[in-house]
Amino acid sequence: MNIEKRVTELVEEKIADRPDLFLVDVQMHGSGILSILVDGDNGVAISDCVAISRHVGFHLEEENAIEQAYRLEVSSPGLDTPLKLLRQYLKNINRSVKVKLKDGNKIEGKLISADGSGISLQESVKEKGKKAVLVESFISFDDITDTIVLVSFK
């Protein structure tokens, strides 16, 4: 049995009555750490992480699904965790992001929109000797390696 698939099923089962929460990622690391990333349209409370951890842990123990010792970690994605799902992009509309492209270029700008094919960014472009202008551009998900939300302390 694929443990990541089973954990995904357990998390989806636990959050089925919480349309504001969604599963971002499940990974079983070689070091014995089973990590679950859960996000929410309005963030994730510690109590949500605890409830998911207890539900998953209980069922994994009952089923004796993991034979070796492991550590279960349930959390929300950190600030430095790249966006993976369209729902995460939608949640971060109007925030500043840094997009790393497959060709090695990086673009920073305000996330304007997102759909199944890609994102629209508004970036400030300054030409030599001229005033900066706002330029909107579309970037296909096929061209994106990573997107990180930039934190502003203003």
LUMLO-287480 format. One record per residue (C-alpha): residue number from 1; residue in three letters; x, y, z. Coordinates in steps of 0.001 Angstrom, whole numbers, plus 500000, padded with zeros to 6 digits. Layout:
BEGIN
k_r_u_v_w
NUM_ALA_X_Y_Z
...
END
This chain:
BEGIN
k_r_u_v_w
1_MET_500000_500000_500000
2_ASN_501261_503484_499141
3_ILE_501402_505302_502492
4_GLU_501129_508768_500939
5_LYS_497954_507730_499113
6_ARG_496435_506321_502315
7_VAL_497336_509447_504311
8_THR_495798_511613_501573
9_GLU_492562_509611_501904
10_LEU_492592_510010_505697
11_VAL_493190_513770_505555
12_GLU_490486_514258_502909
13_GLU_488119_512231_505088
14_LYS_488895_514397_508134
15_ILE_488464_517742_506352
16_ALA_485462_516701_504239
17_ASP_483144_518821_506405
18_ARG_485520_521822_506230
19_PRO_485295_523342_502731
20_ASP_487676_526122_503827
21_LEU_490559_523644_504323
22_PHE_492488_521801_501628
23_LEU_495375_519362_501430
24_VAL_498526_520725_499806
25_ASP_501001_517858_500129
26_VAL_501805_514541_501825
27_GLN_505371_513219_501898
28_MET_506976_510249_503601
29_HIS_510629_511158_503928
30_GLY_513406_508587_504107
31_SER_514301_509973_507537
32_GLY_511016_508612_508941
33_ILE_509149_511915_508927
34_LEU_505626_511837_507532
35_SER_504769_515446_506691
36_ILE_501301_516728_505866
37_LEU_500756_520279_504607
38_VAL_497238_521655_504949
39_ASP_496142_525139_503945
40_GLY_492941_527091_504312
41_ASP_491201_529930_502562
42_ASN_491534_531883_505822
43_GLY_494590_530115_507206
44_VAL_494813_526997_509361
45_ALA_494367_526923_513124
46_ILE_496639_524842_515349
47_SER_493527_522989_516513
48_ASP_492887_521939_512886
49_CYS_496417_520547_512601
50_VAL_496007_518707_515918
51_ALA_492678_517174_514852
52_ILE_494141_516010_511523
53_SER_497227_514613_513244
54_ARG_495141_512644_515740
55_HIS_492830_511292_513035
56_VAL_495655_510220_510723
57_GLY_497837_508879_513551
58_PHE_494992_506850_515043
59_HIS_494124_505188_511745
60_LEU_497734_504510_510765
61_GLU_498313_502814_514130
62_GLU_495050_500829_513905
63_GLU_495957_499618_510424
64_ASN_499624_499112_511322
65_ALA_500281_500917_508049
66_ILE_503863_501965_508779
67_GLU_506142_499273_510139
68_GLN_509153_501403_511099
69_ALA_509231_504247_513619
70_TYR_508030_507547_512153
71_ARG_507229_511094_513217
72_LEU_503987_512660_512024
73_GLU_504089_516399_511304
74_VAL_500977_518336_510304
75_SER_501357_522022_509504
76_SER_500429_524783_507119
77_PRO_502888_525725_504365
78_GLY_505519_528173_505588
79_LEU_506226_531544_504039
80_ASP_509100_530095_502043
81_THR_507060_527148_500710
82_PRO_506325_527521_496988
83_LEU_502692_527615_495906
84_LYS_501574_524280_494433
85_LEU_497826_524458_493872
86_LEU_495584_526818_491923
87_ARG_493621_527363_495146
88_GLN_496777_528726_496803
89_TYR_497298_531155_493917
90_LEU_493677_532300_494181
91_LYS_494081_532808_497929
92_ASN_497065_535098_497313
93_ILE_495613_537385_494635
94_ASN_496687_541022_495168
95_ARG_499821_539946_497054
96_SER_503370_540364_495817
97_VAL_505039_537205_494539
98_LYS_508378_536117_493106
99_VAL_508054_533734_490170
100_LYS_511013_531623_489096
101_LEU_510743_530532_485475
102_LYS_512082_527372_483867
103_ASP_514426_529492_481719
104_GLY_516097_530776_484916
105_ASN_514527_534251_484893
106_LYS_512776_535632_487964
107_ILE_509853_538028_487952
108_GLU_508458_539925_490919
109_GLY_505063_541507_490830
110_LYS_501539_541662_492146
111_LEU_499463_538538_491492
112_ILE_496405_539832_489610
113_SER_494626_536618_488638
114_ALA_495026_532868_488253
115_ASP_493203_530158_486357
116_GLY_493867_526595_485274
117_SER_496403_527645_482659
118_GLY_498512_530229_484493
119_ILE_498748_533529_486323
120_SER_498671_537237_485518
121_LEU_501218_539489_487204
122_GLN_501465_543233_487362
123_GLU_505069_544334_487537
124_SER_506734_547720_487676
125_VAL_509064_548159_484703
126_LYS_511458_551092_484536
127_GLU_513235_551977_481338
128_LYS_516405_554041_481459
129_GLY_515596_557710_481954
130_LYS_511857_557113_482061
131_LYS_509251_556821_484760
132_ALA_508336_553268_485866
133_VAL_505192_551862_484280
134_LEU_502985_548995_485390
135_VAL_502936_546117_482936
136_GLU_500586_543161_483168
137_SER_501786_539840_481834
138_PHE_500439_536297_481659
139_ILE_502679_533390_482690
140_SER_501717_529817_481905
141_PHE_502024_527239_484691
142_ASP_504120_525224_482200
143_ASP_506791_527958_482395
144_ILE_506844_528258_486207
145_THR_509310_526423_488456
146_ASP_508402_528102_491778
147_THR_506186_530887_493057
148_ILE_506838_532353_496498
149_VAL_504652_534913_498249
150_LEU_506732_537921_499286
151_VAL_506199_539225_502778
152_SER_505838_542946_503240
153_PHE_506492_544545_506617
154_LYS_505107_547954_505615
END
